[in-house]
Amino acid sequence: RYEANPVVAVTNVHLQDVTDKSLPGSTLKGTYKLDMSKPAARAYVNSIVSQFAKWKEDFIKLDFVGPGGGNLPADNREEVHQWHEAIVRSGRPIWLELSNYLSIDQAALWRANANGWRIENDIECYACGRSTDPAVKGHLTDWATRVASRFADVREWYPYAKAGGWNDLDSLEIGNGEKDGITPTERQTMFVLWAISCAPLYLGTDLTHL
């Protein structure tokens, strides 16, 4: 934990010495930005990836990365690069995913350093979860406000999708029956868009009840 202020592996520097508390980290709430101008910050990223590689992890997601959308005005470009470099050094082919709603102005950089990058906001319909309308309450997504926009938004990202890195349209909220919040035809259409876009196919469902 940050408050424990541990020593960064293979250094004599403490974690709090390589963070900037005036800026948010790449996860919403309660995190601080790594100061990548300090060598020990890179050593910290290396230590995390090294441990993940020892555990034989296959997937790392960095959330609220910027420049881009999301809820944080973050600029994590150098940090993303260091995660990529750390994965290469680890010798394990770990998939690096970036989220969320990234800036297409930086698409070449995302592609150079990651395997996937979110081009849109969350697919989940948070308003549905808060709704008092029994017709929509508890629905995981919504066609009009969450799914349909991706058909237009993915167009400008097509040139960046190729072997090694792909445009991420977020999870597929299918397989939950009526709780999906979209009709069977909409589910099929959604899956087709993800498939023809070569987007990662993450299922937002309980696999034991699929």
C-alpha positions in Angstrom: 0.0 0.0 0.0 1.0 3.6 -0.7 0.8 4.5 3.0 3.3 1.8 3.9 5.8 3.5 1.6 7.8 0.3 0.7 11.2 0.4 -1.0 11.0 0.0 -4.7 12.6 -3.3 -5.7 16.3 -3.2 -6.8 16.5 0.4 -5.5 17.0 2.3 -2.2 14.1 4.6 -3.1 10.7 4.6 -1.4 7.4 4.5 -3.4 6.3 7.9 -2.2 9.5 9.4 -3.6 8.4 8.5 -7.2 4.8 9.7 -7.0 3.2 13.1 -7.6 0.3 13.5 -5.2 -0.9 16.6 -7.0 -1.9 14.5 -10.1 -4.2 11.4 -10.3 -2.9 8.0 -11.3 -4.3 5.8 -14.1 -7.2 4.5 -12.0 -10.1 6.6 -10.7 -10.0 7.7 -7.1 -7.3 7.2 -4.5 -4.3 6.9 -6.8 -1.3 9.2 -7.6 0.6 9.7 -10.8 4.0 8.0 -11.1 6.8 10.6 -11.9 8.3 8.8 -14.8 11.2 11.3 -14.9 12.7 9.4 -11.9 14.5 6.1 -12.7 13.0 4.4 -9.6 9.5 4.9 -11.1 10.5 2.8 -14.1 12.0 0.3 -11.6 8.7 0.2 -9.9 6.8 -0.7 -13.1 9.4 -3.3 -13.9 9.0 -4.9 -10.5 5.2 -5.1 -10.9 5.4 -6.6 -14.4 8.2 -9.0 -13.3 5.9 -10.3 -10.5 3.0 -10.7 -12.9 5.2 -12.6 -15.3 6.3 -14.9 -12.4 2.6 -15.5 -11.7 2.2 -16.3 -15.4 -0.4 -13.6 -15.9 -1.5 -13.0 -19.5 -3.4 -9.7 -19.3 -2.8 -6.3 -17.8 -5.3 -3.4 -18.2 -4.4 0.2 -17.5 -7.6 2.1 -16.7 -8.3 5.9 -17.1 -5.3 6.3 -19.4 -5.0 9.6 -21.2 -4.9 11.8 -23.1 -8.5 11.0 -24.0 -11.9 10.6 -22.4 -12.8 9.0 -19.2 -13.1 10.9 -15.9 -9.5 12.1 -15.5 -7.4 14.7 -17.4 -4.4 12.4 -17.3 -1.4 12.2 -19.5 0.0 8.7 -19.1 1.9 8.4 -22.4 5.3 7.8 -20.8 4.0 5.5 -18.2 2.3 3.4 -21.0 5.6 3.2 -22.8 7.3 2.0 -19.7 4.7 -0.7 -19.1 5.3 -1.9 -22.6 9.1 -1.9 -22.2 8.7 -3.8 -18.9 6.6 -6.4 -20.5 9.2 -6.9 -23.3 11.9 -7.2 -20.7 9.9 -9.7 -18.7 10.1 -12.2 -21.6 6.4 -13.1 -21.2 3.9 -12.2 -23.9 1.4 -10.3 -21.7 -1.4 -8.6 -23.4 -1.5 -4.8 -22.5 -4.9 -3.2 -22.7 -5.6 0.6 -22.4 -8.8 2.2 -21.2 -10.9 4.2 -21.6 -12.1 6.4 -24.4 -8.6 7.2 -25.7 -7.7 10.1 -28.0 -7.3 9.2 -31.6 -4.7 11.9 -31.9 -2.4 9.5 -30.0 -3.4 6.4 -31.9 0.0 5.7 -33.3 1.5 5.8 -29.8 -1.2 3.5 -28.4 -0.6 1.0 -31.2 3.2 1.1 -30.6 2.9 0.3 -27.0 -0.3 -1.8 -26.4 -2.3 -4.6 -27.8 -5.7 -3.0 -27.4 -7.2 0.4 -26.7 -10.7 1.6 -25.9 -12.2 3.9 -28.5 -15.4 4.6 -26.6 -16.9 5.1 -23.2 -18.1 2.2 -21.1 -20.7 -0.1 -22.7 -22.5 -0.5 -19.3 -25.8 1.4 -18.8 -25.2 2.9 -15.4 -28.4 4.9 -15.6 -30.3 1.6 -16.0 -29.0 0.4 -12.8 -30.2 3.5 -11.0 -33.6 3.6 -12.8 -36.9 3.1 -11.0 -38.5 2.0 -14.2 -38.9 -1.8 -14.0 -38.7 -2.0 -17.8 -35.0 -1.0 -17.8 -33.9 -1.4 -14.2 -30.9 -3.7 -13.9 -30.2 -3.8 -17.7 -26.5 -4.1 -18.4 -26.5 -2.0 -21.5 -28.8 0.0 -23.8 -28.8 0.0 -27.6 -29.6 3.7 -28.3 -27.3 5.3 -25.8 -24.4 2.8 -25.4 -24.2 0.5 -28.4 -25.3 2.3 -31.6 -22.7 5.0 -31.4 -19.9 2.6 -31.9 -20.9 1.9 -35.5 -19.9 5.5 -36.4 -17.1 6.0 -33.9 -15.0 2.9 -34.9 -14.7 4.2 -38.5 -11.8 6.6 -38.0 -10.0 4.0 -36.0 -9.9 1.3 -38.7 -6.4 2.2 -40.0 -4.9 1.4 -36.6 -6.3 -2.1 -36.3 -4.0 -4.8 -37.4 -2.0 -7.7 -36.2 -0.5 -6.9 -32.7 -3.0 -4.2 -31.7 -6.8 -3.8 -32.0 -9.5 -1.3 -31.4 -11.4 -2.2 -28.3 -15.2 -1.5 -28.3 -15.5 -2.7 -24.7 -17.1 -5.9 -23.4 -20.0 -7.7 -25.1 -22.9 -7.5 -22.8 -24.6 -10.6 -24.1 -25.4 -14.0 -22.7 -27.5 -12.8 -19.7 -30.9 -13.1 -21.3 -33.3 -10.2 -20.8 -30.8 -8.6 -18.3 -28.6 -7.7 -21.3 -31.1 -4.9 -22.0 -31.0 -5.4 -25.8 -33.0 -7.6 -28.1 -31.8 -10.8 -29.7 -31.4 -9.1 -33.0 -29.5 -6.2 -31.4 -27.2 -8.8 -29.7 -26.4 -10.4 -33.0 -25.8 -7.1 -34.7 -23.5 -6.0 -31.8 -21.5 -9.2 -32.1 -21.2 -8.8 -35.8 -19.8 -5.2 -35.4 -17.2 -6.4 -32.9 -16.3 -9.4 -35.2 -15.8 -7.4 -38.4 -13.9 -4.8 -36.5 -11.5 -7.4 -35.1 -12.3 -6.1 -31.7 -11.3 -8.1 -28.6 -14.3 -10.3 -27.6 -14.7 -9.9 -23.9 -17.9 -11.4 -22.6 -19.7 -9.5 -19.9 -21.5 -12.5 -18.5 -21.3 -15.2 -15.9 -19.8 -18.1 -18.0 -21.4 -20.7 -15.7 -24.8 -19.4 -16.9 -24.0 -18.5 -20.4 
